[in-house]
Amino acid sequence: MKEKIEGLFLSSHPYTDNSIIVQLFTHKYGRKSFIFKGVRKKNSPYIFQPFHFIEFFSNFKIEKSINSASQHALVFPCHQTTNDIRKTSVAIFLTEILNRLLKEGDSSASIYSFIKNSFLLFEIQPFNPCFHLVFLAQLISFLGIEPKNNWSEINKFFSIKHACFTNEKEDYTIEKDASKAFSLVLGTNIDKFDTIHFNKTNRAVILEIVFDYLAYHFNFNAKK
């Protein structure tokens, strides 16, 4: 029996002249692969893009590596994201990160809801170049490696190794100014991302902290 499935686009590649295999992070089953037929026809709307949530029908079998899918449609439109080059760039960047972070077998309704709500906010809110920092910092908690946000005038240095702020510098600690900025990002909920403002240099520093943290605790290589 066919069931209705909803999922976030992660990646795709051609299968035949008019069909593709799509990697989706689904609400119910986690990351799975599906074949969509008839989607590469000329003048046919193409919805398999970054930040797109897609609903479709499938005779889904959990034991199959690839399932067939049909009657696909967008869960919600993403006109702002696809028409604003700044938002498009962020969408591509975060989709690449999620494609590498979300592994086969990972299944969590809570992380799916977080990503969906975050991307919907990104679509409807004015562009803020710090969105990806707040999103990734909040995402860490759903991966089971959430750092302790105990920054203070005493604990000024963020320790990647110990996943908390400490009062002295050692290996894998971050400078105090960058640590304070990272603490601010950690303490900001995704629905308040528009309150965060950093210049390009500071954004790069914070992103590097996030990547270093993921590399140490999640074996994530940002340079792949």
GUNUZA-734963 format. One line per field, with one value per residue (C-alpha): x, y, z; residue number from 1. Coordinates in nm, 4 decimals. Layout:
BEGIN
u <- (X; ...) .
v <- (Y; ...) .
w <- (Z; ...) .
pos <- (NUM; ...) .
REM end
This chain:
BEGIN
u <- (0.0000; 0.1260; 0.1970; 0.2554; 0.6115; 0.7721; 1.1433; 1.4151; 1.6193; 1.9873; 2.1265; 2.0360; 2.1899; 2.0535; 1.9231; 1.7712; 1.6889; 1.3889; 1.4366; 1.6648; 1.7696; 1.7199; 1.8631; 1.6078; 1.6041; 1.2519; 1.0397; 0.9538; 1.2455; 1.5501; 1.7825; 1.6600; 1.6963; 1.4061; 1.3653; 1.1503; 1.0451; 0.9477; 1.1116; 1.3725; 1.1253; 1.1545; 0.9404; 0.8613; 0.8919; 1.2038; 1.1588; 1.4606; 1.6709; 1.8378; 1.6005; 1.3077; 1.0797; 0.9027; 0.5965; 0.5264; 0.3803; 0.5769; 0.5252; 0.8004; 0.9895; 1.2379; 1.4660; 1.5098; 1.8065; 1.6105; 1.2332; 1.0165; 0.8283; 0.5497; 0.3124; 0.5747; 0.5054; 0.6599; 0.5501; 0.5839; 0.7130; 1.0638; 1.0401; 1.2553; 1.5301; 1.5440; 1.5199; 1.7678; 2.1251; 2.2374; 1.9764; 2.0443; 2.4140; 2.3311; 2.0836; 2.3444; 2.6079; 2.3896; 2.2467; 2.6023; 2.6735; 2.3535; 2.4180; 2.7421; 2.6170; 2.2929; 2.3840; 2.1822; 1.9883; 1.9730; 1.6086; 1.4762; 1.1443; 1.2839; 1.5825; 1.3552; 1.1154; 1.4038; 1.5434; 1.2012; 1.1068; 1.4494; 1.4314; 1.0779; 1.1980; 1.4879; 1.2431; 1.0020; 1.2446; 1.4706; 1.8183; 2.0677; 2.4223; 2.4479; 2.1617; 2.3904; 2.5920; 2.2871; 2.1468; 2.4664; 2.5225; 2.1683; 2.1988; 2.4918; 2.2575; 2.0496; 2.3648; 2.4193; 2.7360; 2.5963; 2.8611; 2.7970; 2.7364; 2.8917; 3.0774; 3.1558; 3.4193; 3.6091; 3.5476; 3.6484; 3.7980; 3.5972; 3.7537; 3.6714; 3.8139; 3.6060; 3.2971; 3.2676; 3.4192; 3.7230; 3.9380; 4.2700; 4.4167; 4.5336; 4.5215; 4.2015; 4.0888; 3.9650; 4.0718; 3.8510; 3.6897; 3.5947; 3.4791; 3.2439; 3.0988; 3.0524; 2.8734; 2.6329; 2.5554; 2.5086; 2.2622; 2.0465; 1.7407; 1.6823; 1.3685; 1.5872; 1.8596; 1.7797; 1.9164; 2.2713; 2.5035; 2.8720; 3.0984; 3.2457; 3.5692; 3.3905; 3.1464; 3.4396; 3.5980; 3.2765; 3.2181; 3.5697; 3.4949; 3.1824; 3.3721; 3.6592; 3.4090; 3.2313; 3.5660; 3.6719; 3.3418; 3.1691; 3.4559; 3.3352; 3.5789; 3.4718; 3.7326; 3.5997) .
v <- (0.0000; 0.3437; 0.5820; 0.9546; 1.0483; 1.3846; 1.4539; 1.7154; 1.7168; 1.6299; 1.5327; 1.3782; 1.2206; 1.1070; 0.7515; 0.7392; 1.0022; 1.1278; 0.9961; 1.0651; 0.9037; 1.1436; 1.1270; 1.2589; 1.2987; 1.1841; 1.2646; 0.8999; 0.6911; 0.9183; 0.9286; 0.7201; 0.6970; 0.7203; 0.6980; 0.9725; 0.9121; 1.1689; 1.4620; 1.5517; 1.6323; 1.9635; 2.2420; 2.0260; 2.2098; 2.0913; 2.0910; 1.8856; 2.1712; 2.2790; 2.3714; 2.2067; 1.9784; 1.7308; 1.5150; 1.2114; 0.8610; 0.5364; 0.1636; 0.1987; -0.1084; -0.0418; -0.3252; -0.1836; 0.0411; 0.2407; 0.2824; 0.4154; 0.7419; 0.9259; 1.2265; 1.4577; 1.8158; 2.0883; 2.1021; 2.4808; 2.7171; 2.8636; 3.1656; 3.3911; 3.1312; 3.0509; 3.4138; 3.5739; 3.4776; 3.5322; 3.2921; 3.0465; 3.0377; 2.9646; 2.6945; 2.5201; 2.5452; 2.4065; 2.1326; 2.0136; 2.0095; 1.8208; 1.5753; 1.4790; 1.4943; 1.2978; 0.9336; 0.6347; 0.4937; 0.8244; 0.8873; 1.1585; 1.3399; 1.6140; 1.6928; 1.6842; 1.9308; 2.1569; 2.1667; 2.2219; 2.5038; 2.6636; 2.6597; 2.7976; 3.0882; 3.1436; 3.1579; 3.4120; 3.6339; 3.9016; 3.7749; 3.7639; 3.6404; 3.4905; 3.2427; 2.9507; 3.0065; 2.9894; 2.6951; 2.4884; 2.5745; 2.4614; 2.1538; 2.0314; 1.9632; 1.7262; 1.5288; 1.4395; 1.6475; 1.9719; 2.1891; 2.3504; 2.7211; 2.8308; 3.1400; 3.3967; 3.6580; 3.3712; 3.1002; 3.3032; 3.0331; 2.7752; 2.4290; 2.2180; 1.9139; 1.9517; 2.0968; 2.3868; 2.7225; 2.7160; 2.9667; 2.8843; 2.8255; 2.4809; 2.2619; 2.2976; 2.6214; 2.9324; 3.2930; 3.4861; 3.7280; 3.4472; 3.2384; 3.5126; 3.5452; 3.1698; 3.1716; 3.4334; 3.2151; 2.9066; 3.0978; 3.2157; 3.0122; 2.9685; 3.1857; 3.4746; 3.4381; 3.7867; 3.9353; 3.8126; 4.0424; 3.9781; 4.1079; 3.8789; 3.8170; 3.7217; 3.4990; 3.3085; 3.2652; 3.1315; 2.8951; 2.7597; 2.6909; 2.4987; 2.2935; 2.2227; 2.1123; 1.8805; 1.7418; 1.6622; 1.5177; 1.3941; 1.3028; 1.5639; 1.6957; 2.0358; 2.0197; 1.7113) .
w <- (0.0000; -0.0879; 0.1952; 0.1991; 0.2959; 0.3604; 0.3324; 0.2988; -0.0218; 0.0372; -0.3032; -0.6394; -0.9464; -1.2852; -1.3175; -1.6678; -1.9285; -1.7330; -1.3786; -1.0825; -0.7576; -0.4678; -0.1180; 0.1317; 0.5068; 0.5811; 0.8828; 0.9517; 0.8267; 0.8376; 0.5386; 0.2465; -0.1340; -0.3790; -0.7560; -0.9047; -1.2645; -1.5254; -1.3474; -1.6082; -1.8843; -2.0641; -1.9134; -1.6093; -1.2718; -1.0917; -0.7141; -0.6084; -0.4741; -0.1465; 0.1396; -0.0410; 0.1578; -0.0661; -0.0065; -0.2231; -0.2277; -0.2128; -0.1608; 0.0948; 0.2160; 0.4956; 0.3804; 0.0285; -0.0417; -0.3021; -0.3162; -0.5976; -0.5480; -0.7293; -0.7084; -0.5642; -0.4561; -0.2421; 0.1211; 0.1134; -0.1570; -0.1318; -0.3593; -0.1410; -0.1074; -0.4784; -0.5954; -0.3550; -0.4478; -0.0872; 0.0455; -0.2369; -0.1437; 0.2213; 0.1163; -0.0992; 0.1734; 0.4545; 0.2327; 0.1609; 0.5353; 0.6176; 0.3351; 0.5095; 0.8685; 0.8327; 0.7856; 0.6667; 0.9594; 1.1458; 1.2299; 1.4567; 1.4383; 1.6613; 1.4371; 1.1314; 1.2922; 1.3952; 1.0407; 0.8847; 1.1219; 1.0782; 0.6987; 0.7027; 0.9191; 0.6804; 0.3887; 0.5382; 0.7337; 0.5818; 0.4980; 0.7852; 0.7054; 1.0561; 1.0099; 0.9274; 1.2475; 1.4746; 1.2790; 1.3019; 1.6689; 1.7518; 1.5303; 1.7405; 2.0325; 1.8171; 1.7311; 2.0961; 2.1368; 2.2794; 2.4501; 2.7883; 2.7490; 3.0782; 2.9564; 3.2274; 3.3102; 3.4743; 3.2129; 2.9078; 2.6854; 2.4965; 2.5131; 2.2097; 2.3849; 2.7037; 2.5337; 2.7769; 2.8692; 3.0982; 3.2895; 3.1268; 2.7842; 2.6845; 2.3751; 2.1716; 2.3395; 2.1606; 2.2188; 2.4623; 2.2142; 1.9769; 2.2734; 2.3899; 2.0400; 2.0174; 2.3537; 2.2187; 1.9175; 2.1378; 2.3536; 2.0644; 1.9653; 1.5948; 1.6038; 1.7245; 1.4615; 1.3326; 1.6573; 1.5830; 1.3886; 1.3151; 1.0421; 0.7779; 0.9698; 1.2916; 1.1052; 0.9553; 1.2992; 1.4547; 1.1634; 1.2060; 1.5750; 1.4758; 1.2189; 1.4586; 1.7220; 1.4787; 1.3634; 1.7203; 1.8480; 1.5313; 1.2966; 1.0496; 0.7887; 0.6541; 0.3757; 0.1984) .
pos <- (1; 2; 3; 4; 5; 6; 7; 8; 9; 10; 11; 12; 13; 14; 15; 16; 17; 18; 19; 20; 21; 22; 23; 24; 25; 26; 27; 28; 29; 30; 31; 32; 33; 34; 35; 36; 37; 38; 39; 40; 41; 42; 43; 44; 45; 46; 47; 48; 49; 50; 51; 52; 53; 54; 55; 56; 57; 58; 59; 60; 61; 62; 63; 64; 65; 66; 67; 68; 69; 70; 71; 72; 73; 74; 75; 76; 77; 78; 79; 80; 81; 82; 83; 84; 85; 86; 87; 88; 89; 90; 91; 92; 93; 94; 95; 96; 97; 98; 99; 100; 101; 102; 103; 104; 105; 106; 107; 108; 109; 110; 111; 112; 113; 114; 115; 116; 117; 118; 119; 120; 121; 122; 123; 124; 125; 126; 127; 128; 129; 130; 131; 132; 133; 134; 135; 136; 137; 138; 139; 140; 141; 142; 143; 144; 145; 146; 147; 148; 149; 150; 151; 152; 153; 154; 155; 156; 157; 158; 159; 160; 161; 162; 163; 164; 165; 166; 167; 168; 169; 170; 171; 172; 173; 174; 175; 176; 177; 178; 179; 180; 181; 182; 183; 184; 185; 186; 187; 188; 189; 190; 191; 192; 193; 194; 195; 196; 197; 198; 199; 200; 201; 202; 203; 204; 205; 206; 207; 208; 209; 210; 211; 212; 213; 214; 215; 216; 217; 218; 219; 220; 221; 222; 223; 224) .
REM end
